[in-house]
Amino acid sequence: MKKLFFFFLLFFFLFFKKNTYAIAPVGYLDGADGQKIWGWTKDNDYSGPIRIHIYIDGVLVHHELADTYRADVGSHGYRWDHSPLGAGDHQVIVYAIGVDQNGQPNNENPGLRGSPKTISANCSLLTGSPNEWCRHNPNYWVNRQKDTKLLFNQHITVGINNSYGGIISQLYNHDHSKNIINEHGGAAIQLSLWGYDSTAPSWGWFAKQMSVCDPTPYQTEQECLSKYSECWSKPNGANVCDCQNIISCVNWGAAAPWNPIQAQAQGCLWDHSSNDVNYSYQPSSNSWEIRLDNPYNFTQTDSFQNMSFDQKVTLGDAYARIDYTIQYSGPYTTDSHSQEIPAIFTSTDINYYFYYYQEGLPYSDPKNSVTKIGPVEPIGRALAFPNYTGTKPHFANPTEKWWGVCDQTEQHCLTIATSSPEIDRASISTKDAPESGSYLTALGSFHFYPNMHKEITVYLFPYKHDDLVNGKTIRERIFDLTAPPPTSTPPQPTDTIIPTSTPFCASCSESNPSKSEGNSNCDAHLNLTDFSIWLEIYQKILKGSPLTSQELSSVDFNCQENQTTYSVNLTDFSIWLENYQKILN
């Protein structure tokens, strides 16, 4: 009996020693205001520093190691200098992440004394356009935390706002102190597409004046200017507002193009449920998908029906990969227009230096020197990448498809990269005023058409191109992610296409404009759609892409019955242009 009692005491002692003496972390949330959150914490089970998790309005927004030295507690302090929270009262709770004697988490994570604290924020700490956005749309900031899905690791944090069409509204580097993105519904990072109805039967002069919506297509500019201070010549197609059921927004005027964007809500509004995403899903811990159906136009009060934007954000170690899928199943065909895929606006003062690479041997050595422009020289400039086939001259012609910007300290930066063929240009410009940041939009030209399907990928790095992160520079990562695969015999562009055994010259119905006039699709109109078809096929030729005889014959406008090959070149463009100008005149 004594032996049994002895073993019972021994077991109780060992169990008690192993499990009962674990001590919960202690500490304090000393303060929280519109600029910083600070305090201290320690776990007496472990001599080293422990981590904290900071929740704002019930959402985990930041975590860090509490290892800042303080005279009163040693190396157990924390301080987070956060970006402005905007309008509203915001509740802050800080949790200590408890550990065992080996520094491993033990699931004892108490809220620190002093929690919760309330930050009564306002718009005053915001500058530039975000300040204006805050004053006119305070609910965005009041609901910002619950509306935003944050993805983060130790090197990057990205925020996707599900109540504003899934725009990427927040982007931070490792210190998580400054939002690199211009947090504004009309800015941020979002798809912004443009197009006029290409089947418009005629053009006219329309009013383009603040708060004026007049659908009348005046015959001459003078007639229009006799009533309004500003007018423009535009196609009189389906995109023109009737100014009763559909009204133009702000100063766009009735004849503005369609411009579906992610953040816009119905009726030219922002704070409305109509711009909530239709679907959201988390495929993995480091990714977030959304879909937005029938996005609203920035230029007028209605939505662009039968279009959908799918967006998947996936975090890498120091970057965010954004995969866009754009689909359209509606009845309209638009002209080919420069598209913002996506529009990218940086926050205040990230507009001091701009970077790109335009030398030979692209993607060969990440240490090669790059072009650096600044301070603050570009006002409205664009870059043209090697796959650009247009004729418009550009400021520079980079040979690698990436571009970047930094603030004056070069500590807060954004670098963008892509390998998508749809992107052939990029903007490097300061937008309106220095305090508005920079406009770094990825650009590419295409038109909308029934059953359109586009896939585009961009990479966002909240760092300078030569920053060393986790043992590798950002430019090295760009090479890994976007460099084209090596080829032993690169295709050579040619105007003359592979011979066919039975060439034939396509013809159109006698009641329609002829093929020899430039009527690519043989419909009843010779218009910009025919040019878009020719351009798409001609670009494929330059890239060496395979084409069918039917595609080639549709745009070989000077085809001869006795020829043995199809020939598609700039002569065909000249034929279309000459006949199209006759129609306009």
Buried (B, 14 or more C-beta within 10 A) or exposed (E): EEEEEEEEEEEEEEEEEEEEEBEEBBBBBBBBBBBEBBBBBBBEBBEEBBBBBBBBBEBBBBBBBBBBEBEEBBBBBBBBEBBBBBBBEBBBBBBBBBBBEEBEEBEBBBBBEBBBBEBEBBBEBBBBBBBEBBBEBBBBBBBBBEBBBBBBBBBBBBBBBBBBBBBBBBBBBBEBBBBBBBBBBBBBBBBBBBBBBBBBEEBBBBBBBEEBBBBBBBEEEEEBBEEBEEBBBBBBBBBBBEBEEBBBBEEBBBBBBBBBBBBBBBEBBBBBEBBBBEEBEEEEEBBBBBBBBBBBBBBBBBBBBBBBBBBBBBBBBBBBBBBBBBBBEBEBBBBBBBBBBBBBBBBBBBBBBBBBBBEEEBBEEBEBEBBEBBEBEBEEBBBBBEBBBEEEEBBBEBBBBBBBBBBBEBBBBBBBBBBBBBBBBBBBBBBEEBBBBBBBBBBBBBBBBEEBEBEBBBBBBBBBBBBEBEEBBBBBBBBEBBBEEEEEEEEEEEEEBEEBEEBEBBEBEEEBBBBBBBBBBBBBBBBBBBBBBBBBBBBBBBEEEEBEBEBBBBBBBBBEEEBEEBBBBEEBBEBBEEBBEEEEE
